[in-house]
Structure formats: C-alpha cells, structure tokens
Amino acid sequence: MTTNGAIDVTSIADLSAERKELLGRVAEVAKECAGRADTYDRTARFPAEDFDALFAAGLHAPAVPRDHGGLGIGPHGGDALTLWLMTRELAKADLSLGRCWEGHANSLGLLDAFASAEQKERWFAGVVRRGEKWVAWSGEPQAPKPGERRRFGTGLTKVDGGWVLNGSKVFATSATGAQWAILFVNTAGPGGAKHAEADPDALLMLACDLSDPSVTVDDSWWDPIGMRATVSHLVEFRDTFLSEENVIGEPGAFIRDGWKTAFVPHYAASFLGAAEGAYEYAVEYVMRQGKAADPYVQHRVGSMAVNVESGLLWLKHVARMWDSGRLDEARMAGSRARHVIEHLALETVDNCVRACGARSLVRPSPVERILRDLTFYVRHDNDDHVLATIGRATLGETHDATFYKP
C-alpha cells in the first residue's frame, strides 16, 4: 500500500523486473490518458490519442508474438496476468479506453491462436509498424426491445474466392477507431456467435478491412448512459466481399476451443481498474477534506482497500491456471473471478460515493463517469447467468462456460 492508497501490484503479483518496467510504462501513458477521458466521454469519440500514445510507447502489440515484434503476452502467450494488469491500469484511467484496448488485445490473441503463418505476417506487420487497431464483433441480438423496429443480423453468401456479407451488427466497439475487425458470422443465419442457435461448426471468423466502402457506420444508434467513448455503433455491410484469405481458423474453432473463456477474466480486469480509479480518488478526497479520523469514512475506505486487493488476488489465481496449462480449471475459475470482481467493483464505487458525498458525482469528478461506465459495462454478460452457470458446473450439470446459456 502506498501513501495515496494505491495497492502495490508488484508485491501481490510477483512480477519480474522486466514486467515491472513494462507496467510502469503503461502507468505513465495511463496518467496522460486520464486527462483526456472526460472529453472523450462528453463527445462520445474514440480515444484515438490514447492509442497513439500507447503505440509511441511500444505498448500497442501486447498479444503479438515476440518474433513478430510484439510483447508476446496474454493467455495464449503464457503470461495472462501481465496483459490483464495492463488493461486494469488503462481502465483505471478510463473504462471506455480499457474496453477498446481489451477488444484490440483479445483480437490479437485470436490471430495468434488461429491465423495462418501468412496471415500473421501480413496483419501483425500492420499492428507493429503502423499502429493498426483490431476489434472483434459478434453482436446480433435477435429479440427486439420494446419500441425497437429494427432487426439486427448478418447473412453470408458463398461466392468464388470467398464470401459476400450483408446485414448489420450492433455493440460494435471501436467502430470509428479500428482498422480491422474479426467478424463472427454464422453461415446458418443471423445471430453471430452469442445469439445463434446453430451448430458451432456454422460459426466463421472473418477479417474485415473497415476501410471498405461497403462497410458503413450508423452512429445514431449508440447513445448510452455510459461507455460512450467505446463508440460501439451499429455497423452495416452491403455486399461486402471477404476473401478466403481472410477466413481465420477452422469453422467453429472459437466455440469448440472455448476461447471466450480466456476473455472473461480480462473483462474483470477492466471492472477492477474502474474500481481502483474510484478508490484512489476517494483516498485523496478524504485526506484533502480532513475526514480521515471519521470512523464511518475509515470503514468505507477499509472496505475499498480489501475489495481492490481481493480482486487482484483473484486475477493472479486465474492467471496461474492459464499459464500452467490447467485450462479446464482456468475456464470456470475465470467465470468465478468475473462474478466476484463485478460485485467488488460495484461495491467499491458505492463506498467511494458514500465516503465522499454528492460532490464526487459532479463533473469533472471522474467518479461520475466511473459510476456510469461501470454500471453499463458489467451488463456485458448477465451476472445472474454467470452465477447460475457456476452453480450448474459445481453440481455436475450440463453448462455453457462460453456464453452462459441455460
């Protein structure tokens, strides 16, 4: 613990000197990013300058293997914890940035796991040399909400040399910031990965160059309470040609190999970063206001400190499983960590507001933004379904550890 309340991550995580230096560089960039977070939130713009700063600092290619010029970290690289701690640091500065970064890093991990040698050579060069940004899109919810007339979904047509894509996706994170997207598209019809009922082998991963004029962005759909700077717009595809050279891996491999379970604790790292941002603000606020002797404030701050440290220990626990090859254990442990850290994070932000009072929710206080962003982002998966899946697994019942479907 440092004097400003920050948790000493290096003592908890047992990091090497090289990893400590790496996270130190991330922390420096994150401080710069924190100063832009309010502007990006108010204007609902992609945090382009933040990614430029990460690229300039040599941090833009985390899950790209070292022999391709990247950092070579992440679950597929045998160092899950360092990647998750990088994300935590960026999410502490701005949860929207953390989500965009998380999607970029996860996409690079998928390319490392499934892309051919030729594809890696082509795409990783763009990331390392030109700072190209990647994202992965699945969202095609099939059930309309009240008052929603529009239907979402994509359809594929096989043609010589590849596929033609028509339709739309929503929750398309980094839609106006990324250069490439991994599209999860189902040959059986609309639904993508998460919302489809078809056989897993019907799911393709297709790399799409987002500069293609047949790809358009509808930014009128994205007007949420939080996570505004993720620019998770509606994206439409009109006769978009996707070459066979852009098919990633074998059909259904993403689901069969349980790859989303490697991303679940990564989401939790973002939750934790947002909570730490609120916690560190609270400690500074309380000290400046001369409230450190108030026993009720002490209670709140003590709870926040325990929550943050507990979340870090959970991430370390799950990372050890991934890095030691205990994949079956790691997959369900990641869901446990995601469930626990969601609640620890929400409780931490609530304690911050209670300790600091209403002024902490008045702009430009970062807590106002953190509260909106975290409340929105934890809906990425339904925690009721996450917990029910953990229960089914514990009881030896059939369960879906990828999308938490009953």
N, C-alpha and C positions, 0 to 999 in steps of 0.2 A: 504494500500500500504506500502511495506517495502522499505528499502533503496536500495535494489538490484532490485527494480521494480516488485517483486513478488506481486500478488494480495493476500490479506488476505481473504482466502476462508472461514475461520470460521466466520468472521463477516458477510459475504454475506449469508452463508448457515444456520445460527442459529443452530449450532451443539451443542449437549450435550457434557459434559466433557468426557464421555466415547468415543464418536465418534471422538472428537478432538485427544484423546490419540491414537486411532486406526489409524487415518490418519497420525499422527506424526510418528508412527512405519513404515507405508508404505513409507513415505518420506525418512526415514533413509535407508531402503532397496533400494529405487529407486536411491539414490545417489551412492550406491555401483554398481547397475546395469548399471548406466550411464557410468561408467568406462570400462565396457565390450562391450558396444554397437557397437563401431567401429570394434572390432574383429569379433563379430558375423555377422556384415554386410559384411565385406570383405570375410569371409569364408563361408557365407550363411549356418550357422549352427544354430540349435535350441538353444535358450538361457537357457540351462539346469541348469547352475549355478544360474541363476536368480530365477528359480523356486525352487531350493534347498534353496536359501536364504529366499524366501517367506515362505516355509514350516518350516524352522528353527525358523522364527519369529512368527509362529502361524497364518499366514495370508492366508494359502493355500486353505481353505474351506469356501469361503465367503458366498455362497448361500446354503450351507448345514445347515439345521435347528440346533438350539442350542441343542436340545435333542439328536442329533446325533453327537455332538461335534464340530459343525461349528459355524460361526459367525451369521448366520440367517439373512443376509441382501439381498437386491435386490428387484425387483418389486413384486415377489411372497411372500417375507418376510416382506413387509410393510416398507421397507427402501431402496428405489431405489437410492436416492441421495448419500448415503454413498458408495454404490458399484460403482456408476459412478465416484465419486471423487477419489476412489482408482485407478480405471482404468486410469483416467486423469493423476494421479501422475506417474504411471508406463509408460504411453505413452509419458510423458514429458521426461523421461529418454531414452526411446527407443520405437518408434512407433511399431516396429515389436513385441517387448515384449508385448506391450499393446494389440495388436491384438491376440496373443496367449493366454494371460490371459483372455481377453474378451471372447474368444471361450470356455475356460475352465469354467469360471464363468457362462456363459449362459447355458452351458450343465448341470451344477449342478442345475441351476434353473429349467430346463426342468425335470430333475429327481425328484426334489422336487414336481413339479406340477403333474406329470403323473405316476411316478413309484409306484409299489405296496409297501406295508409295507416290505415284504420280500426282494424285490429288493433294497429298500433304505438301509436296514440293511446291505446287502451284499456289495453294491457299495460304500456307504458313509464311511464304515469302511476302505476301501482301500484308500480313499482320505485323511481321517483324520489321520490314523495311519501310512500309508506308503507313503503318498505324491503322490498318483497316479493322473495322469493328464487326463482330458477328453476333447473331442472336438466334434463338430457336423459337419457332411459333407453332402452337398446336390449336389454340382456342377456336372451337367451332360449336358453341353451345346450341343444342337443338330445341330446347324448350324456351319459348318466349316469356319474358317477364310481363307483368300487367302493362298494357298500353304500348307494347312493342310490336310493331307491324312487320319489321324486317326480319328475315331469316338469314342465318349465317351458315356457311359451309362451303366446301370445295368439291369439285369433281375432276377426275383425270381421264384423259383420252389417250390411248396408246397410238403413237404415230411412228413413222420411220425415224430412227435415230434418237427417240426419246419419248417425252410425254407433253401433252398440252393441258394446262391447268386453267380452270375457270372457277370463279366464286370469290368468297371473302373469308377473312379471319379477323377476330377481334382480340382484345388484350395483347396486341402486337407490340410488345415492349421495344423501345428504341426505334420505332418505325421511321422517324425522320433523322436518325443519327447513324444507324448501322449501314454498312455497305453490302453485307451478305446476310442471308437468313437461311437456317436449316428449317425447311417446311416439313412438318409431319402431316402427310396426306394419305387418306385411306382409299384404296382402289375400289372398295365396296360401296363408297358413297360418303356423304358428309359426316362429320364427327371428329376428324383428325385422330388424335391418339386418345385423349381423355374421354371424349363424348361419343365414341363409336362403340357399337356392339359387335362388330365383325371379328372374324378370326384375326389373331395377332399378325399372321403372315400377310394380311392385306395392308399393313402399315409400311409406307415407304418414308425414307428420309431423303429429301431433295434439296440441294444447294441452289439458292436463287440469288442472282445478281440484282440487287434492288434498284439499280440504275436503269433497268429495262423499262422502256416507256409503257409497256403493257401492265406494269405494276403501279397502282395509284393509291394514295393515302387520303382517307376521309377523316380530317381532324375534328369534325363536328361531333363525332360520337363520344370522344373522350373528354368528359367534364366532371371528374370525380372529386370527392371531398379531400382525398389525399393521394400521394404518389403521383402528383401531377407532372413532374419533370421526367417521368419514365416515358412520356408520350406514347402510351400504349393504345394507339389509334386502331381504327378499322382499316384494313388493307384489302384492296380488291385486285383480282387477277383476271385479265381479259385476254384469253388465248395466249397465255404466257407459255412459251416453249422452254422446256427443261431437258437439256441433253442427257443422254445416257451417261455421259462423262460426269454428270452432276448428281448421279444416284450414289448415295453414301451407304455402304454396307449391304447386307442381305435383307430382303423384306422381313419385317417382324423382329429384327435383331434387337431393337431398342427395348421392346417389351420382354422378349424371351430372356435377355440378359439382365433384366431388372435395373436398367441404367438410371431411371428416375430416382431410385433409392439412394444413389450417390449424390443427388442434388438436394434431397430433403434436409439433411443437416446443414447444407450450405444456406438454405433459406433461414434456418435457425440462427446461423452466424449473423445474418443481416438483422434479424429481430434483436439479437443481443447487442449489436453495435448501436442501434437506436436507443436501447435502454441505457447503455453506458453514456450516451450523449446527455440524456436527461439526468442521470445520476451525477455526472461531473458538474453539470450546470447547478444542480441542487446544492452540492457541497460548496461551490463558490458563492452562491447566493446566500446561503445560511451564514457563512463566515462573514460576508460583507455586511449583512444585516444585523450582526451581533446576536444571532439566535442559537449559537452553539451550546449554550447552557440550558436551553429549553428541553426538558426530558421527553416531551412528545416529539419534538424535532429529532432528538437523538434516536428515538425509537424508529422513526421513518428512515433516517439515514442508515442506521444499522441494518434494517431490513433490505435496503437497496444494495448495500455492500455485500451482504450474504447472497442475494439473488444474482448479482453480476458474477461473483466468484463461482457460484454453483453452475451457472451457465457455461463458463469457461471450462470447468472440470468435465462437464458433460461432453463438450466438443472434443476435448482431449481423449476422453474414454472411447468415443465412437471412432475418432481418427486412428487410434491404435489398432482397432479391429480392421479397418480398411487397409491400413499399411502393413499389417501382418498376414493379410490374406484370409482372415476369418469372415468371409463375405456374407454367409447366411446370418451370422450373429450381427454383423455390421448393419445389414439392411433393416432389421427390426429395431436395433438399438438407435438407429438414426431417426426412426419414427418416434421412439420414446423421447429422444432429445428434442425433437421438434415440438412435441406436445408440451414438455416441461418448460422449455425456453420461451414458448409463446406466453405461458402464464407468468413466468418470472419477469418477462419483459413488460407485459401489461401492468403487472403489479408495481414494478419499479417506476414506471411513468406516473401511475396514480399516486404513489408515495411522494414523488417529486412535486406534483401539483399540490398535494396536501401540506407538504412542508413549506413550500414557497408561496402559496396563495394565488389569488386570481391574477396578480401582475405577471406571473410566469406564463399566462396564456394570452398576453397582449403582445402583438407584433412590435418589434422584431425579435422577441424572445424565440429561441429555437424550439422551446418546449411545445409551443402552439403547433408548429409544423410537425414535430416528432409525434405528438398525440394523434394528429390526423393521419399521418403516413402509416404509423404502426397499426392503428385501428383498421385501416384499409388493407394493409398488406398481409396481416395474419389470416385474412379470408382467402388467401391463395389456395389453401386446402381447407376443407371443413374440419375443424378440430374434433367435432363430435364423431365424424367418420374415422379420423385418425385414431382416436381413443378406442372406438369400437373394434377397429382392426387389431390394435394391440391386444384387446381382450380376446378376440377370436383366436389369435395366434397362441396366446397363453393357455387357452382351453383346448388347443389342438383341433380347432375348427378350420374349415377352408377359409382362406383370407387372401385379399389382394393387397400386397405391400407396395404396389406401384401407384395405383390411383384410388385406393381405399374404397372401392365399390363394395356394397354389401354382397 
